[in-house]
C-alpha cells in the first residue's frame, strides 16, 4: 500500500475498526504508515454521506436567544478566551469557561483580521467570535444543507475551500481536516489564499498519543469511517513542508472524552446509545469521580504532549 501523505510503499500495519458513533458497527480497514506514522483509511467509502445524518452534531443550530445582559457578559468572556484581553472576561471565563476559543490565542487575533473557518458546520465557534466583535469572519462547509445567515450578520456558506479566492489572515480547520479526502491539495489551497505571514490552525486528533497506543481500534477519535486521516506529529510536519508552511507551534488540548468514549467502545456502547455518557450520563458506566479522574489524566497527557488531539499552528512565510 502507498501512503497518501509521504508516498511510502510498504507492508504497512493494518487495522479493522467499526463505525461506533452511530452504532452501525460496519467494518473499515485502516493502515498506519511505517514512515510518517499517519493512520489512514484503506478505501474511502463511496457513500460517505450516509455517515453524516441530518442531526449530525456539527449541524445543530448555533444561534439562541439570550437577554442583553447575559449577551454582554458572554461577549466579555469570549474576548478573554480568544485573546486574553478584557479583565472582566477573565473572571467570567474562570466561572464559566469557553475552552473552544482558547486555541485561538496563539493566532494573536485582532478584530480587523480576516478569518476563514473551513468545515465549520453550523458555525458555533464563529458565532462566538462574531458576537465578541470579530466581524471579518466567514465560515464555509460543503456538507451543510444550505447557506446560513445569522441575524447578527454572520454568514456560513455551503461550499468548499477550492471555491475561495479572497485573501485571509487566518484559515482554520477545527476538527474538519481529518474528514477531507485531499489533504495536500486542501492545505496548498489554504496557503494560496493566505496573506504573507498568515497562519493556518489545524485542530485534529493525533495518533501521537497515549489513547491510540492504549485503546487501538477502540479509540473514540478514530471515528471510522468519517475520519479518513489520523495524523502523527511527523506526518503533520511533512504536510507542512510539502505545502510551504513552517510548523510554528503545537498545543495538545485533549480532554476526558478520549477516556470515557474509548472505554464505552470497548464495552460495545456507541456514542449515541442510551447508555452513553454523551446521551444520558446517569446511565453511563462511569460515576462523577471517574469522569473527574479522566479529566485530570487528560491534562497530564497534554502537558506530556501525549493527548489525543492537538492544535497545529502553521505559518506562511512573510
N, C-alpha and C positions, 0 to 999 in steps of 0.2 A: 504494500500500500504506500501511496505517496502522501506525505504531509502537505496540506494546503497552505501552511504558513511558511515553513522553511524549505520545502521541496525534498526533504529526506525520503528516500525509498528504502524500506526495510521491513522486516517482520515485526512490526510494532505490536505491543501487547494489546489485546482486545478485551472488551468487557461487554456484558449484556445488562442493560438497565431497563426497568419497567416505567411506563407512564404512571405516576402516582399522585400528581396534584389533583387531577380529576377522578382518579380511580379507574381508568380504563385498563391498566395493567398489561397493555400490549408491549412487546419487547423491541428494543432498539439497540443496535451494536455501535460501540464507540471504540476508537483506538487512541492510545497515548504515544505520541511521537517520541522515539528514543533520543532524538537530537535536541529538540526545543522544548519538549515536555507538554506541548499543547494536547489536551484531550478533545477529540472532535468526533462528531457522528460519522459513521461509515457511509451511510446512504441517507440523504436528505429526503424525508417523506414528500411525495408529490402532492399530498393533501394536507399540508401543514395547517391550513385554515381551520380544520376541524378541531385542532388542539387549542384554538382561541375562541371559546364560545362567546355569545353576546354579553354574558355577565362577567367576562374576564376582568380581574380586579383592576387593571390599569385603565379600563374604560369607564369606571364609575364616575358619576357626576362630582365635579370638584367644587362647585360654587354653592355655598349655603348662606342663608340669610343670617346676619349677625347684627346685633344692635350697635350703634355708633361708638359707644364707649369701649365695648369689647373689641370692636374692629380696630380702634386706635391702639389699644394695648397689644393686640396681636401684631400690628404693624411695627411697633417698637421692639417687641420680642424677636420678630423675624429679621429686622435690620441688624440686631446684635448677633443673631445666629449666623447670618451670612457674612458679616463684615467685622464684627467685634466693635462696632460703633454704637452709640446710644446706651448710656449707663443705666437708664431706667429699664431698657430692654434686657440688660444683663441680669437684673433681679428677676424679671418676668421669665426669662429663659431658664433660670435656676429652678423656679417653681413649676413651670410647665414647658419643658424643652421642645424645640422643633429640630431634632437631630438630623433630619434630612437636608437641612440647609448648611450645616457646619462644614460639609465637604467643599463648599464654595469659598471658604476663607482664603486658601492659598491662591485663588484667582485674583485677589485684591480688586474686587469689583467696585466700580463707581457707577452712579446712577445714569451716567450718559453712555456707558458701554453697551455695545450691541451684542446680544447673547442669543444664540440659536440652540434650542433643545431638540435633539433628534430622537424620535421614538418615545415621545412624552406621554402617550395615551391621552387621558383627559386633561393633562396639564396641571396636576396638583402642585408640583414644586414651582412651576412658573407663575401660577396664580398667587402663591405666597410672595414671590419676588415682586410681581407687578403691584400688589397691594402695598408692598413696602417702598414703592417709589421707583422701582427699576422698570421703566416703561418701554425701553428699547429692546424688548424681548419678543421672540416668536417661537412657537412650537410647531413641529411637523411630525406626522405619523401616518404612513401609508395604510396602516391596518385599522384606523378609525373608520367608523361608518360614514362620517360626513365631516365637513368643516365645523368648528365650534367657534362661536362669537360670544364671549362673556360680556356681561353688562358693563364691566369696568373698562372695556376696550381691548382686553387680551384676546388674541386670535390663535387658534390651533388649526392648522391646515392639513388636509388629507393629501399628502404627497411624500415623496422620499427625498433624500439629500441630493440625489443626482439632478433634481429639477431646480436646485438653488443656484443663483448666480450673484447674489449680493455679497458684500464683504462684511465679515463679522470679527469682533474682538475675541469672542469665546464660542466654541462649539462643544456642546455637552452630550454625553451618552450616559444616562443614568439607568443602568441595568437594561439597556436595549441592544448594545453592541453584540452581546453573545447570541442574540436572536437572528443576526443578519448573515446572509449567505456570503456576500462578497466582502471579506474582511479588508484586504489590501486596497481594493478599489474604493471602499467607503472611507477609509482613513485618508487616502490620497485626495478624494474629493473634499474632505474636511480641510486638508492642508491648502488646497487651491482656493477655497472661499474664505480663508483666514487672512486678516491683515498681517503684515510683517510684525513679528513679535507676539502674535496672538497665541492662544492656548486651546488645546483640546483637553477636556476632562472625560476620562473613561472610568466609570464605576462598574466593575464586573466581579462575578465570582472568580475565584482562583484556585487552581489545583496545587499551588504552592502554599498548602495549608494543612493543618492538623486534621481538619474534618474529612478531607478527601483521603488522606492516608489512613484514618481510623475507620471511617464508615464505608469507604469504597462505593459500590453502586447504590448503596442506601443513602448516600449523601444527598440531602434535600435539595441543594443548589445545583446538582447535576441536571435535574429537571428535564429528563428526556420526554419527548424529543424537541421541546421548544428551545433549549439551549444547544445550539449547534457547535459552539466552541467554548471550552473552559480553559482559559489561558493560564500559563505559568508566568512567573516573572520574566523568565528567559524569552518566551515567545512574544510577550509584550515588547521587550527590548528589541527583538528582531523586527517586529512590525514597525516600530517607531523608526528604526534605522532605514528600513526599506522605503518609507514614505517621507523621509526628510526631517523627521522630528527629533528633538532631544528629550529624553525622559528626564524631567527635572526633579520630580518628587513622587514618592509612593506613600500613601497613608492607608493602613488597614483599618476598616470600620465595620467589622463583623459584629454580630450580636447573638443573643441566646437562640435565635431561630436555627442556627446551624446544629444545635444540640437537640432541641425538642422536636424539630422537624425530622431529623435523621433517625432519632430514637423511635418516632412513630412509624417511619417507613420500615425499620427493622421489625416492627410488630405488625406490619401489613395494614397500617392505618393511613389512608390517603389524606392529603392536606384538607380536602373539602368533605371529609367524613364527619358524621355527627359526634364521633369520639375524638375529633381533632381539637387540639388546643386553639387552633385558629378559628374554629366554628363555635365550640362550646367548652370553654376552659374547665367548667365543673365536671365534664365527662371525660376529660383527658387523663392519661395515666401519670400525671405529674401534679404534685402539690405546689403551693406557692413558694415554699422554701427551695424546692428543686429548681424552679424557674429562676429564682434569685441566684442560686449557685451556678446555673448555666450562664447567666449574665456576667457574673464575676469571672468565670473561666474565659468567656469571650473577651473581656477586657485584658486579661492576662495574655491571651494569644495575640491580640492586636499589638500589645507592647513588645511581644517577641517576634513580630512580623510573621505570625502563623495563623492569623484569622482567615476565614474562608471567603472574604470579599475585600476588595481594596479599591482605592481611588488612585488612578494614574494620571499625572499632570504632564502633558506633552507640549513642548514649546516649539513654535515655528521660528526659525532664525529671523532676527530683526534686521 
